[in-house]
């Protein structure tokens, strides 16, 4: 089954963050999403993940950990699903 991941970034400042270089790998039963986050070095960001299957149905994770809350800009941020 193929998933499409959409990452959303929320901030309280006027600097617009950028997500780039999104990669997806699997390890055992987990999906690992790695990405680069650009933005103001003084800000913290919240990342929300939405995934859909081939039919467009939204898939909700049972558990999600990693760089999702209070994330600072940088390379190779990761989320484990």
Long-range contacts (C-beta under 8 A, 24 or more apart in sequence): 1-53, 1-54, 2-53, 2-54, 3-31, 3-51, 3-52, 3-53, 3-59, 4-51, 4-52, 5-33, 5-49, 5-50, 5-51, 6-49, 6-50, 6-51, 6-52, 7-33, 7-35, 7-47, 7-48, 7-49, 8-47, 8-48, 8-49, 8-50, 9-37, 9-39, 9-45, 9-46, 9-47, 9-48, 10-45, 10-46, 10-48, 11-39, 11-43, 11-45, 11-46, 12-43, 13-40, 13-43, 15-39, 15-40, 15-43, 17-43, 17-45, 17-73, 19-47, 21-75, 30-80, 30-81, 31-80, 31-81, 32-78, 32-79, 32-80, 32-81, 33-78, 33-79, 33-81, 34-76, 34-77, 34-78, 35-77, 35-78, 35-79, 36-74, 36-75, 36-76, 36-77, 37-67, 37-71, 37-72, 37-73, 37-74, 37-77, 38-73, 39-73, 40-73, 41-72, 41-73, 43-72, 43-73, 44-70, 44-71, 44-72, 45-70, 45-71, 45-72, 45-73, 46-70, 46-71, 47-71, 47-77, 47-79, 49-79, 49-81, 51-81
